[in-house]
Amino acid sequence: MGSDSSEASYVYTIAFGQGITEKLSAYAELYGDLPENNKANHLWDAGLTYLINNNLQLDATIGSSITKGQDLLLSTGVSFRIPSKTKK
């Protein structure tokens, strides 16, 4: 992934999410690519999201490669929803 190659590559992802409480959710994902003439790359990650309010969410993720490549993925994030103005 990420190279300038004319080789075809098939990309996949399978994800599952589950609410634990009204504000806390968990998710898991299996993803990767299958290059035409190279070795396949398979990875996984899992994490938690916490809804502070309707417009603000925190998340944390951990993951790694199943095949050789990525040793460890750690990430955190903040998502902010910009409310739209509705016409009355």
Contacts in CASP RR format, 6 or more apart in sequence:
PFRMAT RR
TARGET T0000
AUTHOR 0000-0000-0000
METHOD contacts of the structure
MODEL  1
MGSDSSEASYVYTIAFGQGITEKLSAYAELYGDLPENNKANHLWDAGLTY
LINNNLQLDATIGSSITKGQDLLLSTGVSFRIPSKTKK
1 9 0 8 1.000
1 32 0 8 1.000
1 33 0 8 1.000
1 41 0 8 1.000
5 35 0 8 1.000
7 35 0 8 1.000
7 36 0 8 1.000
7 37 0 8 1.000
7 38 0 8 1.000
8 35 0 8 1.000
8 36 0 8 1.000
9 33 0 8 1.000
9 34 0 8 1.000
9 35 0 8 1.000
9 36 0 8 1.000
10 33 0 8 1.000
10 34 0 8 1.000
11 31 0 8 1.000
11 32 0 8 1.000
11 33 0 8 1.000
11 34 0 8 1.000
12 31 0 8 1.000
12 32 0 8 1.000
12 33 0 8 1.000
12 34 0 8 1.000
13 29 0 8 1.000
13 30 0 8 1.000
13 31 0 8 1.000
13 32 0 8 1.000
14 29 0 8 1.000
14 30 0 8 1.000
14 31 0 8 1.000
15 27 0 8 1.000
15 28 0 8 1.000
15 29 0 8 1.000
15 30 0 8 1.000
15 31 0 8 1.000
16 27 0 8 1.000
16 28 0 8 1.000
16 29 0 8 1.000
17 25 0 8 1.000
17 26 0 8 1.000
17 27 0 8 1.000
17 28 0 8 1.000
18 25 0 8 1.000
18 26 0 8 1.000
18 27 0 8 1.000
19 25 0 8 1.000
19 26 0 8 1.000
20 26 0 8 1.000
22 51 0 8 1.000
23 50 0 8 1.000
23 51 0 8 1.000
23 52 0 8 1.000
24 48 0 8 1.000
24 49 0 8 1.000
24 50 0 8 1.000
24 51 0 8 1.000
25 48 0 8 1.000
25 49 0 8 1.000
25 51 0 8 1.000
26 46 0 8 1.000
26 47 0 8 1.000
26 48 0 8 1.000
26 49 0 8 1.000
27 46 0 8 1.000
27 47 0 8 1.000
27 48 0 8 1.000
27 49 0 8 1.000
28 44 0 8 1.000
28 45 0 8 1.000
28 46 0 8 1.000
28 47 0 8 1.000
29 44 0 8 1.000
29 45 0 8 1.000
29 46 0 8 1.000
30 42 0 8 1.000
30 43 0 8 1.000
30 44 0 8 1.000
31 42 0 8 1.000
31 43 0 8 1.000
31 44 0 8 1.000
31 45 0 8 1.000
32 40 0 8 1.000
32 41 0 8 1.000
32 42 0 8 1.000
32 43 0 8 1.000
33 40 0 8 1.000
33 41 0 8 1.000
34 40 0 8 1.000
35 41 0 8 1.000
39 67 0 8 1.000
40 67 0 8 1.000
41 65 0 8 1.000
41 67 0 8 1.000
41 69 0 8 1.000
42 65 0 8 1.000
42 66 0 8 1.000
42 67 0 8 1.000
43 63 0 8 1.000
43 64 0 8 1.000
43 65 0 8 1.000
43 66 0 8 1.000
43 67 0 8 1.000
43 70 0 8 1.000
43 73 0 8 1.000
44 63 0 8 1.000
44 64 0 8 1.000
44 66 0 8 1.000
45 61 0 8 1.000
45 62 0 8 1.000
45 63 0 8 1.000
45 73 0 8 1.000
46 61 0 8 1.000
46 62 0 8 1.000
46 63 0 8 1.000
47 59 0 8 1.000
47 60 0 8 1.000
47 61 0 8 1.000
47 62 0 8 1.000
48 59 0 8 1.000
48 60 0 8 1.000
49 57 0 8 1.000
49 58 0 8 1.000
49 59 0 8 1.000
50 57 0 8 1.000
50 58 0 8 1.000
50 59 0 8 1.000
51 57 0 8 1.000
52 58 0 8 1.000
54 81 0 8 1.000
55 80 0 8 1.000
55 81 0 8 1.000
55 82 0 8 1.000
55 83 0 8 1.000
56 78 0 8 1.000
56 79 0 8 1.000
56 80 0 8 1.000
56 81 0 8 1.000
57 78 0 8 1.000
57 79 0 8 1.000
57 80 0 8 1.000
58 76 0 8 1.000
58 77 0 8 1.000
58 78 0 8 1.000
58 79 0 8 1.000
59 75 0 8 1.000
59 76 0 8 1.000
59 77 0 8 1.000
59 78 0 8 1.000
59 79 0 8 1.000
60 75 0 8 1.000
60 76 0 8 1.000
60 77 0 8 1.000
61 73 0 8 1.000
61 74 0 8 1.000
61 75 0 8 1.000
61 76 0 8 1.000
62 72 0 8 1.000
62 73 0 8 1.000
62 74 0 8 1.000
63 70 0 8 1.000
63 72 0 8 1.000
63 73 0 8 1.000
63 74 0 8 1.000
64 70 0 8 1.000
64 71 0 8 1.000
64 72 0 8 1.000
64 73 0 8 1.000
65 71 0 8 1.000
END
